[in-house]
Each structure stands twice: as C-alpha cells, then as structure tokens.
Amino acid sequence: MWSAIVLARADRLAEAAEARATALAVNPDIGGFFSRTLRNLRTLAVASLVRLDSWRSRQSSVIGPDSHWCELIQEENRRPHGRTAMVKASEGSLPAGEMGVPPEGAVAARVGGGPVQAALDKAFTRAAAEFGDPGVQAVAMCNGELIWSANSGKAIKDQPAPVTGSTMFNFASFGKLILCAYTLRQVESGVLALDNPISAYVGQDVPGSDVVTLRMLLMHTAGYPDLYELPETAPLFEGGDHYDPNEPYTFAMLAKGIFQPVNPGERFEYSNAGFLVLTYVLTRMSGGDEALERDLRHFLRPAGATNESLTAERSQEAFRRLAHGYSIEKEGVLVDFFTAFGATGIPTDLYGLPFGDGLFAGTALGGAKFLDALFVGKRLLRPDTIEEMIRASPQAAAQRDTYGMATERAEVSGRVWQGHPGGYGGFSSMGATDLTRGVTLMVVANRMNADTAVDIWKELAEAYASVAP
C-alpha cells in the first residue's frame, strides 16, 4: 500500500457553494510518501468528479539512469516463462464503436515474455479488477525500449468498444509535466526567462503580471486561487447554468475568475489557474492557438510522439479513438462524462487550449515515450535543466513536499520515481520514471472513482520491484 493517499481534487466543478471536506491518511508500511489532502470539493447531481492532482515522496536526490539494470531486465524478459509469446493488440484506428468486443478474460497488447512481464500481467489484472473493470492502458519502458504493455476493459460502455493500443485517453494534470517541459525548452532557447515578470510577455492583461514569473507558475507558488470553485467561472463548467460542452472556451472567458495573486512567490499551493495563465503566455509568444499547437508537435517529435499518441488538439480523428470518461454516482452508477452533459464531440473542457492545466490526451505509450525522452534519453531538455526541474522548490520543501516544476517524487518498494498524476472528466492518469534505472511506467484509465490510475500504477511499480534486479 502507499504510505500516503493521493490528492483527489474535483477542480472543474459547477457549484461553489458546497462544502469542502478533507481527509488525511498515512500508511506506515512504506516510508517515503507524504500524505496529501483528499479534497472532495463537491458531488454533482449526476456524478462525483474527481481530479488526481498530486503524489508525494520524501526522497531528495535522484541519479542518472542505470543502463546495466536495463540490460539485466531486458535479458531476464527474453527467457522462456512457461508460455507462448504474448500477442500484441491491434494498432488500428477504428472508431470506438467499431472496435469489436475482446475475448472474455483477455488482456491485450502484451509485449514479450519472462518473469517481469508475468509479474506485471498479474498485478495489472488484479488491480484493474479492483475498480470494476475500467478501461485501462498500461505500458513499461526501459531505456527507450517497450518491455511490457497491457489493455483491458471498455473504451465506451453503452456501445461496447474495447480498449486497444490505439485508444486515446485524457491525460488531465499529467499534461502539466509536458507543458512545463515545453516551457523550459523555450527558456533554453532564450525565448522566455524564468524569472522575468510575465508582464514582459502579456503586458497588463493578467492580474499580478508585474510580479508573477514563469518560475512561480511552474512551481505553483504564484498565489492564484483555483478559479473552478469561484462563482465568476463555476457556472461555465459541468452542472453549471452556462455549461455547454460543445462551445469552445477562450482565455477571456476564464479570465473572469483570475484575480490578483495572494502573496506571490511565498507559498506552494497547487493551482490550476496558474497553468491557465502559463498557457496564455505561451499562446501569446507563439502567435496564437494554431501556432502553439504546431510548436508543441515540433517539440514532441524527438520523443517519437505523434498526434495519434500524444496531442493537444481536439480533432475528429482524436474523437474517433477517444475513450469516454466515467465517474460514479453515490449509488455506484457509472456516468458518461460525454453523454451526460450533451456533448456531440470531444467536450471542449476535456483537454486542449486554453486549458493548460489539462492540455493533452493520448495513449499510455505516448505518455511513456514522452517521459522516456525527457528523463532517460534527455532528448527534450538539457541535463542541467532537468536537474533544476525536478529539484523541490524552497516553498515546497518548507512544507516537506517534493514538488519542483510540474513534477514530484514518490517512493514505492524502495524505488524513487519522478512524474505526475492527473484526473478529470471521468479519466485518471499516472506516469513516472525510475531515474536510477531508466524505467518508465504509464497508466491511463477512463474511470475516476478516487485514484484508479494511481493505484494500478502503484501495484505495477511494486510488482516490477519484486522481481527486477
């Protein structure tokens, strides 16, 4: 078990009047995790929507990837393990409703064989079943090589469509890590500066722009209150009087809930509003929405990610392959985030601009390729930039937290991981890399009852630690 319960936050909520409850729990069996507040901000009339925003560790130092460990695990996985080679699932891009139903009990898209894969298979099947068979993708990479993957459950419930290797999921707050890496690349290129007030890029368009810096936005120290709970903007989101999942959002709409920051630079306080402001800065500097989307595609190219596996664009092709997200009513009934609110395509608040707090969607493999390229291959940022990125901010450290720039650390079975979770719109995600061994685990799920993807990820991390060198 974790030694901490991961923060679950329903941060795009329609009513601001309902009370916030908090709970804190720590499991002493595994040292290294700090518990974080579980915030049940509200219960919608038709669903309880929860966003997983953070996970914690006490670890303070990480070294480079151990390629010898990768060689050991890859060699171990090549050995026979008493069964035939596993079958890789179809990579086709049929519309979700045309994917067909998998054989009963099937776990698709597994790669290779060996004791590590066997342990991951067992952990994956057990963990997914604990959540009532959600739609899930999971992959493991080691030093650039895909060593294991699995799919299970349905992408869509009411028109039975199985999850395949090409099914796309909303990444939610995991996307903060991607957007942060892109921002830091602009800093490396001299386009942006971490410690300049953002007024240098957006003038006086944003409250506090003369004081707030990019570093503050990336580290959640800018002091912007989360706007999803405010009466000025809450009606724009699910359950609100003005919520329309088919109407595109603009930053001007969201800016109604962005006020003067509170004590900027003084305290770590997780805030989605800060990443909305960050995206506005990036959009202005790129030359508009389409220009930023183009720049993001170019940035992700060295990771081997395409729009089919990792995207910030709401397209018809993405809609054809996107799973539906499901939350759970108090009675245990699944609610489809798409159909419950009348969406005719991808809900416009699910991902994409202007939502820098949850900008991306994709496959588990797409997320894993990004992490591998960033932390293991170091193809996206310079090593010194990565070190600065993963170092806990002084403000976070003062709160015994490990959050740096849109990333944090956690420990499972003695292994230290670097990454970020996410959850919104019936989806949850978790991706992280064991930097000492060059191993990456990524899990995405279309279920949002508490910490679905995080719990599955945790069991996979425990499983590989139990059998790997």
N, C-alpha and C positions, 0 to 999 in steps of 0.2 A: 504493500500500500504506500501511497505518497505520505510523506510526513507533513504535507500541507494540503488543504483543499484549495483548488484553483479559483481565482476570482471569476464569478459568472455575473455578467452585467447585461441587463437589457437596456441598451443605451440609445435605442431609437424607439421611443415609446410615445404613445399618443396622449396620455393624460398625465399631467404633472401633479395632480392632487393626492394620489395615493401614497401611502407612507412607505419609507424605505426601511427594510429590515436587514440586519447584518448578523452574520454568524461566523464564528472563527473556530477552526479545529486543527489540531496538530497531531499527527501520528508519530510517536517517538521511535518507532521501529527503524526508520531510515533517517539518519541525520542529513542535514544539508538543505532541506526545504523550509522556507518560511511560509507560514500560512498567510493567506491574504483574505480580505473581507469578501464574503459571498453576499453580493448585493442583489436582493430580489426587489428590483425597483418597482415592479408593477405586475399585475396579471391582466391581460387583455380579456375582453368579453369572450373571445373565441380561442385564445391561446396564451400560453405563457412563453414569452420570447426572451431568450437569454443569450447574452454575448459573453464569450470567454475572452477576457482581456489580458490575463497575466498569470505567470507562474514564476516561482522563486527558487533561489539557492543561496547558500552561504559561501559557496566557493568563490575565490577571488583571483585565481590565476589559471590560465589555460596555455598549453604549449602547442607547438605545431603538430600536424598530422604524422602519425607513425606509419610509414608505408610498409614496414615489416609486418605490422599487425594486419594490414590489409592483405598482404600476400598469404599470411597464415590462414586467415578466414576464407579467402578465395580457394586455397588449396584444400582446406577441410571440406568446403562445399562441393568440390569436384568428386569426392569419394562416394561410392555407392552407399545407399542407406536403406537397402531392402525394398526398393520400389522402383518403378519405371520413371523416366523423366517426366516432369510435370508439363502440362500443356499450357501454352500462352494463349490468353484470351484474344478474341478478335479485336483488331485495332480499327475496325471500320467506323464510319461516322454516320450511321443510320439515325434518323430521327428517333428520339427516345421511345415513342410509341411503336416503332417497328423493329426494336432490338430483339424481340422474342423473349421467352422465359427460359432460364438456365435449368439444367437437370437438377432434380431435388438433391439438396445437400451439397451442391457443387461450390467449390471455391476456385474462381477462375484466375487466370493470368499469373500463375506462379512460375517462377524462373529458377531453373537449376535444381539441384538436389543436395542432400547432405544434412548433417545434424543441426546446423544453424537454421537452415530452411525448415526442417522438421519442427524445431522448437518455435519458430515464428509462425508456422502454419497452425500449430496447436494453440498458441497464445491468441492468434487472430480470431480463430473460430470461437474460442471460449469468450473472449472479450466482446466480440460483436453480438453474440447471443445474449449477453447480459443486458443489452439495450433493446431487446425485442427485434433483432434482425434489421437494423437500419441499413441504408445503402452506404457502403464504405469502400474506399480505395486505400491501400497502404503499400508503400514501397520502402526498400532499404537499398542504399547505395554505399559503396566503399571505394574511395579514391577514384571517382569518376565511373565506376562500373556498377551497373544494376545487378545486385546479388539476390534480390527476392522481391516479389510483388504478389498481391492478392486483392481480389474484388469479392464483394458479397452483397446480398440484398438487392433492393429495387431502387432504380433511379426515380421512378414515378409509381405511385401506389394504385391509383384508380384506373390507369391504363397500364397494366403490369408491364414494366420495362426494366430489365436487369441492369445493374451497374456493370459496365465493361471498362476496359482500359482507356477508352476514348471519352467516357463520360466526364463532363466538367462539373465542378463544384464551386460555390462561392468560398473564397479564402478568408473573407472578413478581415479581422485585425492582423492576421498573419501578413497581409499585404503592407502593413506599416513597415515591416522589415525590408520589403522590396523597394518601397518608395524612399526609405531612408538611404538605401544603398545608391539609388539613382541620384539623390540629392548630394551625397558625398562625392559622387563622381563629378558632378558639376563644380563642387568645391575644388577637387583636384585639378580640374581644367581651368580654374580661375574665373569661371562664370559667376560663381557665388562665393560668399565668405561667411564662415560660420558665426562670426562674432560681430558682423555689421548689423545695425538695426534694420529690420525689414522695410523700413520707410525708404531705404535706398533702392528698393525694387518695386514697391507698390505705393509710394507716397503716403498720403494720409487716408487711404481707402479703408484701412483696418484699425480699429481702436488699439492703442498701445503700440503702434508701429514704430514710434520713435525710441522705444525701449526694448521691445521683444526682438530676439535674434533667432536665426535658424537653429543654433545650438539649443536654445531653450525649447523650441518647438519639437525638435527631435528627442529631447530628454524629458519631455512633459514637465518642464519647470516654468513655462511661460505664464501660468496662472489664469488661463482662460477657463471659465466654468463650462461644463458639458452642456451644450445647447439643446440636446434632445429631451431634457427634462424641463425646459423653460416654456412658459405659456406663450411666448412670442413665436416659437417654432414647433412645439409639440403637436399642434393641430395638423401640421404638414405630413405627419407620419402615421403609420398603421393605426387604425382605430380613431384617428382624429377627423374632425369635421371637414378638413380640406385635403385629406389624403387621396391621391389619385396615382396608383402605381403605373399608369400609362403616360403620365405627364412628366416630361424631363424636368429635372431640378437645375437651378442655377445657383452660383455662389451668392448672387444678390438676394435670393430667397432665404438662404441660410444665414446671411449676414444680419438678419433681424435679431438673431439670438447671440450675436457676438458682441460682447461689451468690454469695457476696459478690464484688462487683466488684473488679478489680485496679487500684489507683491511679486511681480515677475522676477524670476531667477532665484527666488529664495527657497522654494519647497518643491519636492517631487510630488506631483498629483496627476495621476493618469487622466488625460483629457483628450477625447476625440476631436473637440473643437480646434485644438492646436494643429491637428493634421489637416483639417479643412482649410485653415489659414495657410499652412505649408503648401497645399495643392494650389491655392490661389496664387501664391508667389511663383511657383513653378510654371503655372499656366501663363502668367504674365511674361515671364522671362523666356518661355519657349515661343510665344507668339500666338497662343490660342489653344483650344482643346485639341484640334486635329494635329497641331504641331507637337504638343506634348505626347499624344498617343504615338506619333511617329518616332519621337525621340526615345520613348520607353521601349518600343520594339527594337530600335537600334542598340540600346543599352543591353537588352537581354539576349541579343544574338550570340555573344560568346558563351552563354550558358547552354546553348542548344535548344532554347525555348522558342517556340513559335506561337502564333495566335491560337493554334489548336491545343496547346498545352498550358499556356500562361498568357492572359490577356487582360487589358484594362478597357476593352472595347465591347459594348453591347451590340452584337451583330446578330443577324438572322442565323448564321452558321453556328454561333455560340448557343443560341436559343434551341436549335435542333438537338444539341448534345448536352444541354444543361439539365442536371437533375433538379427536381423540385425539392424545396426545403420544407421540413416538417417540424412543428412544435407540438406540444402536448397540453391538452386541456386538463383541468383538475381531475376530471373523470377518467383520464387516461386515453382520451380520443385524440388521434392524430389530426392535425390541422395543416392543410396545404397552404404555405405562405403565398403561393402564386394564385390559386383559385379562390381562396377565402376573401380576398380583397378585390377580385375582379380584374386581375392582370391579364392582358391578352398577349403579352410577350414577356420578356425579362422585366420584372418590376424595376422601375427606374431608380429606386433607392437601394437595390440589392448590391450592386457594385458599379464601377465606372465613375467618371467625372460627374460632379465635383467632389465625390466622396473619397478624399484622400485617406480617411480613417478606415476604409474598406474598399480599396480601388480595384482589386484583382479577383479574377476567377481562373480556374484551370483544373488540371489533373494533379493527382498526387505526384506523378512522375515529373510534371512541370515544376512543381514546388521544390521537389528534391533536387532537380537539376540546378535550380537557382541557388539553393543552399550549398550544394557541392561546388559550384563555380565560384561562389563568394568566399566560403570559409576554407575549402580544401584546395581547389585549384588556383584560388586567388587570381581569377581572370577578370573580375569586375572592379576590384579596388586594389590599391597598393597595400602591402602588408602593414605599413605603419598606420594607414587609415583604418584598417580593420582593427588593429590594436586599440586605437582611440575609440572606435565604435563600440567595442564590447566592454570597455572599461566602465565600471559603475560610476555614475555621476556623483559628485560630492553630496548633492542633495539626497540622492537615493541611498548612498552609503550611510548617511546620517540617520536614515530610517531603517538601517540594517537590511537594505534592499540591494539587488544586483543589477538594476536596470541601467543600461547605458544609453545608446542612441537606438531606439526602437528594437532593442534586443536585450535579453536577460539570460541568466544561467540557472540551471537546475541540476540536481544530482539524483541518479537512480542506480541503486546497487553499486555504488562506488564510482560510477562513471559520471563525468561532468559534461553537460550538454549546453549548447548555445542556440537560441531560437526564439520563437514567439508563437502563442496560440491565437485563436480567433473564434468568433461566433456571431452570427446574425442571420435573420431571415430563415430560420429553420436549418441552418448549416453550422457546423463546427469544424475546426481545423487545428492541427498541431504539427509543427515541423521544427526539427532541431538537429544539430550536428555535434557529434563527439569529436572535438577538435584534436584530441591527442591521438586518435586512431583513424581519423578521416572517414568516419561512418556517419551517414545521414539517415534519419527515419522521418517519413512524412505520412500523415494520416488525414484524410478528409471524410466527412460524413454528412448526410442530409438529415441529421437528427439533432435537436437542440435541447433535449432534456438533460439539464445540468451539463456535465463536461464529457460528452460522448467521445469525441475525437481524442481528447487529452487522456482519458482513461485507457482507451485502446492503445494509444501511443505508449503510455506508461507500461502496459503489460508487454508490449513488444520490446521495449527497452530492457525490461527485466529479463525477458526470455533470451535475448541475444547475449546479455551479460552472463547468463547462467551457463552458456555452452561455448562462448567465444574465448579465445586466449586473452 
